[in-house]
Amino acid sequence: MGALPRSLLGETLRESTSKAPRKRASAVPARRLVIRQVDEKRWDDLARLFEGRGGPKNCWCMVWRARGAEARRTDGRSRKAALRRRVHAGLPIGLLAYLSDEPVAWCSIAPRSTYRPLGGPEVVDGRPQDVWSIVCFFIVRRLRRQGVMERLLTAAVEHARRRGAKVVEAYPVESDSPSYRFMGFVPAFAEAGFIEVGRAGTRRHVMRLRLAPDAQAG
């Protein structure tokens, strides 16, 4: 699958990451984060984060989720309603990070089957239900380059493992990429153990991490 039109990416593309990774000032905020799965009771917190300054209030993280009639409704209000329906139905959509009870960061992590086609090679062993995909990060501006994305990535992998995932897949770009920067950068995923298995379009690298079973499961 090639690159999506820039107009579809909304404010997440422009606001979710800075122009290039820089040396982190401090990792203290990342260590203080409390990370929770988005569910019905946390919907208002997610909306608060998305509708805040610089938040992805145009796309509502629906670019990779919308299909059929939903994909034709590209206004923020319709996309918000579409994401809200998924939460109400109990579908996993991602994680919300809190700092002193304030929602400050988001990671979209969910079964690959809940997204539209993301590109890259087919799933090994033909079991798409075993693969979870990370497609977006959003962090409030004041906390960027402080280890928050790395903390979210670690939490996302563990969350997927505990929900039965056998593979976590991501689609990061190089640090100088002009688009898709909200999907994260290749070095962060490589450092976390992800291995490149292909490309999706001209900019996105398809990277996978195979998971060992959760020792606490069952």
C-alpha positions in Angstrom: 0.0 0.0 0.0 1.4 3.4 -1.0 1.5 6.6 1.0 -1.8 8.1 2.1 -2.6 11.6 0.8 -1.2 14.2 3.2 -4.6 15.7 3.6 -5.9 12.5 5.3 -3.3 12.5 8.0 -4.7 15.5 9.9 -2.9 17.3 12.7 -1.4 14.1 14.0 1.2 14.2 11.2 2.2 17.8 11.9 1.9 17.8 15.7 2.7 14.3 17.1 6.5 14.4 16.7 9.2 17.0 16.4 11.3 17.4 13.3 13.9 14.9 14.4 14.8 12.9 17.5 17.0 14.9 19.8 18.9 14.1 22.9 16.4 13.7 25.8 16.5 16.3 28.5 15.3 14.0 31.2 13.6 10.6 31.6 12.0 11.5 34.9 8.5 12.2 33.4 8.6 8.8 31.6 9.3 7.0 34.8 6.4 8.7 36.5 3.8 7.8 33.8 0.8 5.6 34.6 -0.3 3.8 31.5 -3.9 2.4 31.1 -5.9 0.7 28.3 -8.5 2.9 26.8 -11.9 1.7 27.7 -15.4 3.1 28.3 -14.4 4.8 31.6 -11.3 6.4 30.1 -13.0 7.7 26.9 -13.4 11.2 28.3 -9.7 11.3 29.1 -8.8 10.3 25.6 -11.1 13.0 24.2 -9.5 15.5 26.5 -6.1 14.7 25.2 -7.1 14.6 21.5 -9.0 17.8 21.7 -6.3 19.7 23.6 -3.7 22.0 22.0 -1.9 20.2 19.1 -4.0 17.0 19.6 -5.1 14.8 16.7 -8.6 16.2 16.7 -9.0 16.0 13.0 -8.0 12.4 12.4 -9.0 10.8 15.7 -6.6 8.0 14.9 -9.1 6.7 12.3 -7.0 7.0 9.2 -5.9 3.4 9.4 -9.2 2.1 10.9 -11.9 3.6 8.7 -13.5 1.4 6.1 -16.4 1.7 3.7 -18.8 4.6 4.6 -16.6 5.6 7.6 -13.7 6.2 5.2 -15.7 8.7 3.3 -16.6 10.7 6.4 -13.4 12.6 7.0 -14.5 15.4 9.3 -13.3 15.3 12.9 -16.8 14.9 14.4 -17.5 11.8 12.3 -14.1 10.3 13.1 -14.6 10.9 16.8 -17.9 9.2 16.7 -16.4 6.2 14.8 -13.7 5.7 17.4 -16.2 6.2 20.2 -18.3 3.3 18.8 -15.3 1.0 18.9 -14.6 1.8 22.5 -18.3 1.4 23.4 -18.2 -2.1 21.7 -15.3 -3.1 23.8 -12.7 -3.2 21.0 -9.1 -2.6 22.0 -7.8 0.7 20.4 -4.7 1.6 22.4 -3.1 3.0 25.6 -3.3 6.3 27.4 -0.5 7.6 29.5 -1.1 9.8 32.6 1.2 12.1 34.5 -0.3 13.2 37.8 -3.8 12.2 36.6 -3.5 14.2 33.4 -3.7 12.3 30.1 -0.5 13.3 28.3 0.3 10.6 25.7 -1.4 8.0 23.4 -0.3 4.9 21.6 -2.5 3.1 19.1 -2.0 -0.6 19.7 -4.7 -3.1 18.6 -5.1 -6.4 16.6 -3.9 -5.9 13.1 -7.3 -7.2 11.9 -9.1 -4.2 13.3 -7.2 -1.9 10.9 -7.5 -1.5 7.2 -4.6 -3.0 5.2 -1.3 -1.6 6.5 1.0 -2.9 3.8 4.1 -5.0 4.0 4.4 -8.8 3.8 1.6 -11.1 4.8 1.4 -12.5 8.3 3.6 -15.5 8.9 1.6 -18.8 9.4 -1.6 -17.0 8.1 -2.9 -16.1 11.6 -3.7 -12.3 11.5 -5.4 -12.6 14.9 -2.0 -13.3 16.5 -0.6 -10.0 15.2 -1.1 -6.6 16.9 -0.1 -3.4 15.2 1.3 -0.1 16.5 0.3 2.7 14.2 0.4 6.0 16.1 2.0 7.9 19.0 0.9 11.3 20.3 2.7 13.0 23.1 2.0 16.5 24.4 4.7 18.9 23.3 6.2 19.7 26.6 7.0 16.0 27.3 8.6 15.0 24.0 12.2 13.8 23.8 12.0 12.7 27.4 11.6 8.9 27.0 7.8 8.9 26.8 7.6 7.2 23.4 10.0 4.5 24.5 7.9 3.9 27.7 4.7 3.7 25.7 6.4 1.2 23.3 7.4 -1.0 26.1 3.9 -0.9 27.6 2.3 -1.6 24.2 4.4 -4.7 23.7 3.5 -6.0 27.2 -0.2 -5.1 26.7 -0.3 -7.1 23.4 1.5 -10.0 25.0 -1.0 -10.3 27.8 -3.9 -10.2 25.3 -2.5 -13.2 23.5 -0.5 -11.6 20.7 2.4 -13.6 19.2 3.8 -10.8 17.1 3.8 -7.0 17.4 4.2 -5.2 14.1 5.0 -1.5 13.5 5.6 0.8 10.6 8.1 3.5 11.6 10.0 5.8 9.3 13.5 7.2 9.1 14.2 10.3 11.2 14.3 12.6 8.2 11.1 11.3 6.7 8.7 14.2 5.7 5.6 12.1 6.5 4.2 9.3 8.7 6.3 10.6 11.6 3.5 9.8 14.0 4.2 6.1 13.4 7.6 6.4 15.2 11.2 6.2 14.1 13.1 3.1 13.1 15.9 3.4 15.7 13.5 3.3 18.6 11.9 0.1 17.4 15.3 -1.5 16.5 16.5 -0.8 20.0 13.4 -2.5 21.4 14.2 -5.7 19.5 12.0 -5.2 16.4 13.4 -6.6 13.1 12.6 -5.2 9.7 10.7 -7.6 7.5 9.7 -5.5 4.6 8.5 -2.1 3.4 5.1 -0.5 3.1 5.2 2.1 0.4 8.3 4.2 0.0 8.8 5.5 3.6 7.4 3.0 6.1 9.5 0.1 7.3 7.6 -2.9 8.4 9.2 -4.2 11.7 8.1 -7.1 13.8 8.8 -8.4 17.3 8.1 -12.0 18.1 6.8 -12.5 21.6 7.4 -15.2 24.1 4.2 -16.4 25.9 3.2 -14.3 28.9 4.4 -16.3 32.0 1.5 -15.0 34.0 -1.1 -15.9 31.4 -3.7 -18.6 32.3 
